[in-house]
Amino acid sequence: MHGPVPAAWLLVALCAATGAYCLLRMRSGVEEQRRAAGGEALMGFGMAVMAVPAAAFTPPRWAWPLYAAVFAAAGLRALWAARTVPHHLHHLVGTCAMVYMSVVMAVAPPAAHHVHGGLGVPLLTGALLVYFTGYVLLAGARLVPAAVAVAGSGSPRWGDRPELARACRLSMGIGMVTMLLTM
């Protein structure tokens, strides 16, 4: 992605830390928690890799179609899981956004500073920005009551703490907004 190098490294750190915590959540005793955490870990690490500044590492041209294929497969899995768990629709939108960004990066000239040139914000980028901005605002609003409600209960295992899972989803939403803004 294109943007200031220090901000890109902060985004890499945020997404990698989120992915690492999601791996920890995969040890949960709750099966649905484990499934969701696996998809979220993939998203976190995928976003971290995509956010590495081009000044530090420029992936080979064949990497972008590979990223698109991996996230398309994750999108199919999210679509299948959405039959029973509606939250997976959000995972589907996230994986579609990752496929979209991978395709845009694959077709962009290697030295392009702005992928879309003077065309302004394409409709799909704008729609994804609206969706993820709304998601971030809603997830942030939901996070505050969850932290207050959990504070009085016993201490659950790290992988089973709902407020931390919500904070991870919020972090990835913020990361997605940032990545879409830099396209």
Accessible surface in RSA format (square Angstrom, percent):
REM  Atomic radii and reference values for relative SASA: ProtOr
REM  Chains: A
REM  Algorithm: Lee & Richards
REM  Probe-radius: 1.40
REM  Slices: 20
REM RES _ NUM      All-atoms   Total-Side   Main-Chain    Non-polar    All polar
REM                ABS   REL    ABS   REL    ABS   REL    ABS   REL    ABS   REL
RES MET A   1    20.72  10.7   7.95   5.3  12.77  30.4   8.19   7.0  12.53  16.6
RES HIS A   2    45.62  24.9  38.76  26.9   6.87  17.6  32.31  33.3  13.31  15.5
RES GLY A   3    45.54  56.2   0.00   N/A  45.54  56.2  20.54  56.4  25.01  56.0
RES PRO A   4    94.02  68.5  80.96  73.8  13.05  47.4  92.93  76.7   1.09   6.8
RES VAL A   5    65.45  43.1  63.06  57.1   2.39   5.8  63.08  54.8   2.37   6.4
RES PRO A   6    97.48  71.0  90.58  82.6   6.90  25.1  96.50  79.7   0.98   6.1
RES ALA A   7    46.57  42.8  40.33  62.2   6.24  14.2  42.06  59.2   4.51  11.9
RES ALA A   8    15.47  14.2  10.20  15.7   5.27  12.0  14.89  21.0   0.58   1.5
RES TRP A   9   109.67  44.0 105.80  51.2   3.87   9.1  94.07  50.2  15.60  25.3
RES LEU A  10   130.01  72.4 125.85  90.0   4.16  10.5 126.46  88.8   3.56   9.6
RES LEU A  11    15.41   8.6  11.96   8.6   3.45   8.7  14.77  10.4   0.64   1.7
RES VAL A  12    21.91  14.4  21.91  19.8   0.00   0.0  21.91  19.0   0.00   0.0
RES ALA A  13    58.86  54.1  48.13  74.3  10.73  24.4  55.55  78.2   3.31   8.8
RES LEU A  14    64.17  35.7  58.60  41.9   5.56  14.0  63.57  44.6   0.59   1.6
RES CYS A  15     0.95   0.7   0.45   0.5   0.49   1.2   0.49   1.3   0.45   0.5
RES ALA A  16    34.78  32.0  33.29  51.4   1.49   3.4  33.62  47.4   1.16   3.1
RES ALA A  17    63.64  58.5  50.38  77.8  13.25  30.1  57.94  81.6   5.70  15.1
RES THR A  18     7.62   5.4   4.48   4.5   3.14   7.5   2.96   4.0   4.66   7.0
RES GLY A  19     0.00   0.0   0.00   N/A   0.00   0.0   0.00   0.0   0.00   0.0
RES ALA A  20    52.17  48.0  45.32  69.9   6.86  15.6  45.90  64.6   6.27  16.6
RES TYR A  21    33.74  15.8  29.18  16.6   4.56  11.9  32.90  24.7   0.84   1.0
RES CYS A  22     0.00   0.0   0.00   0.0   0.00   0.0   0.00   0.0   0.00   0.0
RES LEU A  23    89.99  50.1  83.13  59.5   6.86  17.2  83.48  58.6   6.50  17.5
RES LEU A  24    64.93  36.2  60.11  43.0   4.82  12.1  63.84  44.8   1.09   2.9
RES ARG A  25     0.00   0.0   0.00   0.0   0.00   0.0   0.00   0.0   0.00   0.0
RES MET A  26    77.70  40.2  69.23  45.8   8.47  20.2  66.33  56.4  11.37  15.1
RES ARG A  27   167.56  70.4 150.20  76.6  17.37  41.3  54.96  75.1 112.61  68.2
RES SER A  28     2.61   2.2   0.00   0.0   2.61   6.0   0.00   0.0   2.61   3.7
RES GLY A  29    60.32  74.4   0.00   N/A  60.32  74.4  33.13  90.9  27.19  60.9
RES VAL A  30    86.90  57.2  83.01  75.1   3.90   9.4  86.90  75.5   0.00   0.0
RES GLU A  31    92.62  53.2  87.66  66.3   4.96  11.8  27.81  53.8  64.81  52.9
RES GLU A  32    54.88  31.5  52.58  39.8   2.30   5.5  48.34  93.5   6.54   5.3
RES GLN A  33    32.97  18.4  29.33  21.4   3.64   8.7   8.27  17.6  24.70  18.7
RES ARG A  34    87.64  36.8  85.67  43.7   1.97   4.7  27.74  37.9  59.91  36.3
RES ARG A  35   103.06  43.3  98.26  50.1   4.80  11.4  31.77  43.4  71.29  43.2
RES ALA A  36     5.52   5.1   5.52   8.5   0.00   0.0   5.52   7.8   0.00   0.0
RES ALA A  37     0.00   0.0   0.00   0.0   0.00   0.0   0.00   0.0   0.00   0.0
RES GLY A  38    21.45  26.5   0.00   N/A  21.45  26.5  14.39  39.5   7.06  15.8
RES GLY A  39    20.68  25.5   0.00   N/A  20.68  25.5  18.79  51.6   1.88   4.2
RES GLU A  40     3.23   1.9   2.98   2.3   0.25   0.6   3.11   6.0   0.12   0.1
RES ALA A  41     4.24   3.9   4.21   6.5   0.02   0.1   4.24   6.0   0.00   0.0
RES LEU A  42    66.43  37.0  60.83  43.5   5.60  14.1  65.28  45.8   1.15   3.1
RES MET A  43    17.89   9.3  17.89  11.8   0.00   0.0  17.89  15.2   0.00   0.0
RES GLY A  44     0.00   0.0   0.00   N/A   0.00   0.0   0.00   0.0   0.00   0.0
RES PHE A  45    73.83  36.9  73.32  45.4   0.51   1.3  73.68  44.7   0.16   0.4
RES GLY A  46    12.47  15.4   0.00   N/A  12.47  15.4  11.35  31.1   1.12   2.5
RES MET A  47     0.21   0.1   0.21   0.1   0.00   0.0   0.00   0.0   0.21   0.3
RES ALA A  48     7.04   6.5   6.70  10.3   0.34   0.8   7.01   9.9   0.03   0.1
RES VAL A  49    72.80  47.9  66.43  60.1   6.37  15.3  67.52  58.7   5.28  14.3
RES MET A  50     3.76   1.9   1.25   0.8   2.51   6.0   1.88   1.6   1.88   2.5
RES ALA A  51     1.00   0.9   0.42   0.6   0.58   1.3   0.57   0.8   0.43   1.1
RES VAL A  52    35.10  23.1  28.26  25.6   6.84  16.5  28.26  24.6   6.84  18.6
RES PRO A  53     5.05   3.7   3.47   3.2   1.58   5.7   5.05   4.2   0.00   0.0
RES ALA A  54    55.24  50.8  42.28  65.2  12.96  29.5  43.77  61.6  11.47  30.4
RES ALA A  55    93.19  85.7  45.61  70.4  47.58 108.2  58.49  82.4  34.70  91.9
RES ALA A  56    60.89  56.0  19.63  30.3  41.26  93.9  29.49  41.5  31.41  83.2
RES PHE A  57   114.12  57.1 108.27  67.1   5.86  15.2 113.30  68.7   0.82   2.3
RES THR A  58    91.39  65.0  71.85  72.8  19.54  46.6  57.57  77.3  33.82  51.1
RES PRO A  59    21.28  15.5  15.90  14.5   5.38  19.6  15.90  13.1   5.38  33.5
RES PRO A  60    54.65  39.8  42.69  38.9  11.96  43.5  54.63  45.1   0.02   0.1
RES ARG A  61   113.74  47.8 105.86  54.0   7.89  18.8  67.83  92.7  45.92  27.8
RES TRP A  62   167.38  67.2 157.65  76.3   9.73  22.8 145.49  77.6  21.89  35.5
RES ALA A  63     6.42   5.9   6.42   9.9   0.00   0.0   6.42   9.0   0.00   0.0
RES TRP A  64    16.51   6.6  16.51   8.0   0.01   0.0   7.51   4.0   9.01  14.6
RES PRO A  65    72.55  52.9  63.25  57.7   9.30  33.8  67.76  55.9   4.79  29.7
RES LEU A  66    91.88  51.2  87.77  62.8   4.11  10.3  91.37  64.2   0.51   1.4
RES TYR A  67    41.55  19.4  41.26  23.5   0.29   0.7  32.22  24.2   9.34  11.5
RES ALA A  68    12.04  11.1  11.53  17.8   0.51   1.2  11.95  16.8   0.09   0.2
RES ALA A  69    59.41  54.6  46.39  71.6  13.03  29.6  54.16  76.3   5.26  13.9
RES VAL A  70    63.53  41.8  57.61  52.2   5.92  14.3  62.03  53.9   1.50   4.1
RES PHE A  71     5.58   2.8   5.45   3.4   0.13   0.3   5.45   3.3   0.13   0.4
RES ALA A  72    46.13  42.4  39.21  60.5   6.92  15.7  44.13  62.1   2.00   5.3
RES ALA A  73    60.22  55.4  51.41  79.3   8.81  20.0  53.90  75.9   6.31  16.7
RES ALA A  74    18.95  17.4   9.73  15.0   9.21  21.0  15.39  21.7   3.56   9.4
RES GLY A  75     6.07   7.5   0.00   N/A   6.07   7.5   6.07  16.6   0.00   0.0
RES LEU A  76   124.18  69.2 118.52  84.8   5.66  14.2 118.99  83.6   5.18  13.9
RES ARG A  77   119.76  50.3 112.90  57.6   6.86  16.3  62.38  85.3  57.38  34.8
RES ALA A  78     5.80   5.3   3.91   6.0   1.89   4.3   5.47   7.7   0.32   0.9
RES LEU A  79    93.96  52.3  90.73  64.9   3.22   8.1  90.73  63.7   3.22   8.7
RES TRP A  80   164.22  65.9 161.56  78.2   2.66   6.2 144.17  76.9  20.05  32.5
RES ALA A  81    18.56  17.1  13.58  21.0   4.98  11.3  18.56  26.1   0.00   0.0
RES ALA A  82    18.00  16.5   4.53   7.0  13.47  30.6   4.99   7.0  13.01  34.5
RES ARG A  83   147.55  62.0 104.64  53.3  42.90 102.1  59.10  80.8  88.44  53.6
RES THR A  84    96.92  68.9  66.74  67.7  30.19  71.9  61.39  82.5  35.53  53.7
RES VAL A  85    37.26  24.5  36.67  33.2   0.58   1.4  37.26  32.4   0.00   0.0
RES PRO A  86   101.66  74.1  95.53  87.1   6.12  22.3  96.87  80.0   4.78  29.7
RES HIS A  87    59.51  32.5  48.72  33.9  10.79  27.6  38.91  40.1  20.60  24.0
RES HIS A  88     2.57   1.4   2.57   1.8   0.00   0.0   0.89   0.9   1.67   1.9
RES LEU A  89    93.93  52.3  93.46  66.9   0.47   1.2  93.66  65.8   0.27   0.7
RES HIS A  90    29.96  16.4  27.08  18.8   2.89   7.4  13.23  13.6  16.73  19.5
RES HIS A  91    17.98   9.8  15.13  10.5   2.85   7.3  14.54  15.0   3.44   4.0
RES LEU A  92    36.78  20.5  36.78  26.3   0.00   0.0  36.78  25.8   0.00   0.0
RES VAL A  93    43.22  28.4  41.39  37.5   1.82   4.4  43.22  37.6   0.00   0.0
RES GLY A  94     2.88   3.6   0.00   N/A   2.88   3.6   2.88   7.9   0.00   0.0
RES THR A  95     5.43   3.9   5.42   5.5   0.01   0.0   5.43   7.3   0.00   0.0
RES CYS A  96    67.27  50.9  60.96  68.0   6.30  14.8  23.33  59.1  43.93  47.4
RES ALA A  97     0.00   0.0   0.00   0.0   0.00   0.0   0.00   0.0   0.00   0.0
RES MET A  98     0.00   0.0   0.00   0.0   0.00   0.0   0.00   0.0   0.00   0.0
RES VAL A  99    37.26  24.5  37.26  33.7   0.00   0.0  37.26  32.4   0.00   0.0
RES TYR A 100    34.00  15.9  29.19  16.6   4.82  12.5  33.00  24.8   1.01   1.2
RES MET A 101     0.00   0.0   0.00   0.0   0.00   0.0   0.00   0.0   0.00   0.0
RES SER A 102     0.02   0.0   0.00   0.0   0.02   0.0   0.00   0.0   0.02   0.0
RES VAL A 103    71.24  46.9  70.30  63.6   0.94   2.3  71.24  61.9   0.00   0.0
RES VAL A 104    12.34   8.1  12.34  11.2   0.00   0.0  12.34  10.7   0.00   0.0
RES MET A 105    19.62  10.2  17.25  11.4   2.37   5.6  16.67  14.2   2.95   3.9
RES ALA A 106    24.46  22.5  13.95  21.5  10.51  23.9  14.33  20.2  10.13  26.8
RES VAL A 107   112.89  74.3  84.79  76.8  28.10  67.7  90.42  78.6  22.47  61.0
RES ALA A 108     6.44   5.9   3.81   5.9   2.63   6.0   6.21   8.7   0.23   0.6
RES PRO A 109    85.38  62.2  76.19  69.5   9.19  33.4  82.14  67.8   3.25  20.2
RES PRO A 110   112.15  81.7  80.39  73.3  31.76 115.4  86.58  71.5  25.57 158.9
RES ALA A 111    85.75  78.8  66.86 103.2  18.89  43.0  77.45 109.1   8.30  22.0
RES ALA A 112    21.70  20.0   7.50  11.6  14.20  32.3  17.90  25.2   3.80  10.1
RES HIS A 113   143.73  78.6 137.36  95.5   6.37  16.3  90.38  93.1  53.34  62.1
RES HIS A 114   132.60  72.5 122.38  85.1  10.22  26.1  81.58  84.1  51.02  59.4
RES VAL A 115    24.78  16.3   4.77   4.3  20.01  48.2   4.77   4.1  20.01  54.3
RES HIS A 116    34.48  18.8  26.78  18.6   7.70  19.7  21.53  22.2  12.95  15.1
RES GLY A 117    54.05  66.7   0.00   N/A  54.05  66.7  35.17  96.5  18.88  42.3
RES GLY A 118    85.92 106.0   0.00   N/A  85.92 106.0  42.73 117.3  43.18  96.7
RES LEU A 119   158.59  88.3 127.12  90.9  31.47  79.1 132.42  93.0  26.17  70.4
RES GLY A 120    46.27  57.1   0.00   N/A  46.27  57.1  41.06 112.7   5.20  11.7
RES VAL A 121   103.39  68.0  75.00  67.9  28.39  68.4  76.48  66.5  26.90  73.0
RES PRO A 122    40.08  29.2  28.53  26.0  11.56  42.0  39.77  32.8   0.31   2.0
RES LEU A 123   160.70  89.5 148.74 106.4  11.96  30.1 153.70 107.9   7.00  18.8
RES LEU A 124    92.54  51.5  87.67  62.7   4.87  12.2  89.78  63.1   2.76   7.4
RES THR A 125     4.38   3.1   4.38   4.4   0.00   0.0   4.38   5.9   0.00   0.0
RES GLY A 126    20.81  25.7   0.00   N/A  20.81  25.7  20.60  56.5   0.21   0.5
RES ALA A 127    55.08  50.6  41.33  63.8  13.74  31.3  49.08  69.1   6.00  15.9
RES LEU A 128    15.59   8.7  15.36  11.0   0.23   0.6  15.58  10.9   0.01   0.0
RES LEU A 129    27.61  15.4  27.28  19.5   0.33   0.8  27.61  19.4   0.00   0.0
RES VAL A 130   115.05  75.7 107.29  97.1   7.76  18.7 111.39  96.8   3.66   9.9
RES TYR A 131    80.33  37.5  71.01  40.4   9.31  24.2  69.44  52.2  10.89  13.4
RES PHE A 132     3.84   1.9   3.84   2.4   0.00   0.0   3.84   2.3   0.00   0.0
RES THR A 133    59.73  42.5  59.11  59.9   0.62   1.5  50.79  68.2   8.94  13.5
RES GLY A 134    36.20  44.6   0.00   N/A  36.20  44.6  31.56  86.6   4.65  10.4
RES TYR A 135    37.39  17.5  31.75  18.1   5.64  14.7  30.40  22.8   7.00   8.6
RES VAL A 136    27.11  17.8  26.10  23.6   1.02   2.4  26.10  22.7   1.02   2.8
RES LEU A 137   126.57  70.5 116.89  83.6   9.68  24.3 119.82  84.1   6.75  18.2
RES LEU A 138    91.65  51.0  87.77  62.8   3.88   9.8  91.08  64.0   0.57   1.5
RES ALA A 139    11.70  10.8   6.58  10.2   5.11  11.6  11.03  15.5   0.67   1.8
RES GLY A 140    22.97  28.3   0.00   N/A  22.97  28.3  18.27  50.1   4.70  10.5
RES ALA A 141    66.24  60.9  45.57  70.3  20.67  47.0  56.28  79.3   9.96  26.4
RES ARG A 142   141.97  59.6 135.65  69.1   6.33  15.1  41.45  56.6 100.52  60.9
RES LEU A 143    38.21  21.3  38.21  27.3   0.00   0.0  38.21  26.8   0.00   0.0
RES VAL A 144   102.24  67.3  98.58  89.2   3.66   8.8 102.05  88.7   0.19   0.5
RES PRO A 145    81.19  59.2  72.68  66.3   8.51  31.0  78.60  64.9   2.59  16.1
RES ALA A 146     8.20   7.5   0.81   1.3   7.39  16.8   7.59  10.7   0.61   1.6
RES ALA A 147    48.38  44.5  40.57  62.6   7.81  17.8  41.87  59.0   6.51  17.3
RES VAL A 148   109.24  71.9  97.72  88.5  11.52  27.8 101.14  87.9   8.11  22.0
RES ALA A 149    76.69  70.5  49.06  75.7  27.63  62.8  60.17  84.7  16.52  43.8
RES VAL A 150    27.46  18.1  23.34  21.1   4.11   9.9  24.76  21.5   2.69   7.3
RES ALA A 151    84.91  78.1  46.60  71.9  38.31  87.1  59.04  83.1  25.87  68.5
RES GLY A 152    76.67  94.6   0.00   N/A  76.67  94.6  42.35 116.2  34.33  76.9
RES SER A 153    69.71  58.9  44.92  60.0  24.79  57.1  48.33 102.9  21.39  30.0
RES GLY A 154    62.02  76.5   0.00   N/A  62.02  76.5  44.66 122.6  17.36  38.9
RES SER A 155   112.32  94.9  76.43 102.0  35.90  82.7  47.36 100.9  64.96  91.0
RES PRO A 156    51.23  37.3  30.15  27.5  21.08  76.6  42.31  34.9   8.93  55.5
RES ARG A 157   136.04  57.1 124.47  63.5  11.56  27.5  72.38  98.9  63.66  38.6
RES TRP A 158   152.42  61.2 149.74  72.5   2.68   6.3 119.40  63.7  33.02  53.6
RES GLY A 159     4.64   5.7   0.00   N/A   4.64   5.7   1.05   2.9   3.59   8.0
RES ASP A 160    41.45  29.0  28.64  28.5  12.81  30.3  15.17  35.7  26.28  26.2
RES ARG A 161    63.51  26.7  63.40  32.3   0.11   0.3   1.23   1.7  62.28  37.7
RES PRO A 162    57.27  41.7  52.83  48.2   4.44  16.1  57.08  47.1   0.19   1.2
RES GLU A 163    17.15   9.8  16.55  12.5   0.61   1.4  14.88  28.8   2.27   1.9
RES LEU A 164    49.10  27.3  48.64  34.8   0.46   1.2  48.64  34.2   0.46   1.2
RES ALA A 165     3.02   2.8   3.02   4.7   0.00   0.0   3.02   4.3   0.00   0.0
RES ARG A 166    92.18  38.7  90.81  46.3   1.37   3.3  14.72  20.1  77.45  46.9
RES ALA A 167    31.76  29.2  30.53  47.1   1.24   2.8  30.96  43.6   0.81   2.1
RES CYS A 168    11.99   9.1  10.43  11.6   1.56   3.7   1.40   3.6  10.59  11.4
RES ARG A 169    42.84  18.0  41.11  21.0   1.73   4.1   7.88  10.8  34.96  21.2
RES LEU A 170    27.97  15.6  27.97  20.0   0.00   0.0  27.97  19.6   0.00   0.0
RES SER A 171    23.26  19.7  22.15  29.6   1.11   2.5   0.97   2.1  22.28  31.2
RES MET A 172    18.54   9.6  16.71  11.1   1.83   4.4  17.44  14.8   1.10   1.5
RES GLY A 173     2.30   2.8   0.00   N/A   2.30   2.8   1.56   4.3   0.74   1.7
RES ILE A 174    77.46  44.1  76.43  56.9   1.03   2.5  77.31  55.7   0.15   0.4
RES GLY A 175     0.00   0.0   0.00   N/A   0.00   0.0   0.00   0.0   0.00   0.0
RES MET A 176     3.06   1.6   3.06   2.0   0.00   0.0   3.06   2.6   0.00   0.0
RES VAL A 177    26.51  17.4  26.51  24.0   0.00   0.0  26.51  23.0   0.00   0.0
RES THR A 178    47.60  33.9  46.69  47.3   0.91   2.2  31.65  42.5  15.95  24.1
RES MET A 179     0.17   0.1   0.00   0.0   0.17   0.4   0.17   0.1   0.00   0.0
RES LEU A 180     2.22   1.2   0.00   0.0   2.22   5.6   0.00   0.0   2.22   6.0
RES LEU A 181   119.41  66.5  91.88  65.7  27.52  69.2  93.71  65.8  25.69  69.1
RES THR A 182    36.30  25.8  24.69  25.0  11.61  27.7  31.68  42.5   4.62   7.0
RES MET A 183    23.07  11.9   0.02   0.0  23.04  54.9   1.01   0.9  22.06  29.2
END  Absolute sums over single chains surface
CHAIN  1 A     9560.1       7778.4       1781.7       7368.2       2191.9
END  Absolute sums over all chains
TOTAL          9560.1       7778.4       1781.7       7368.2       2191.9
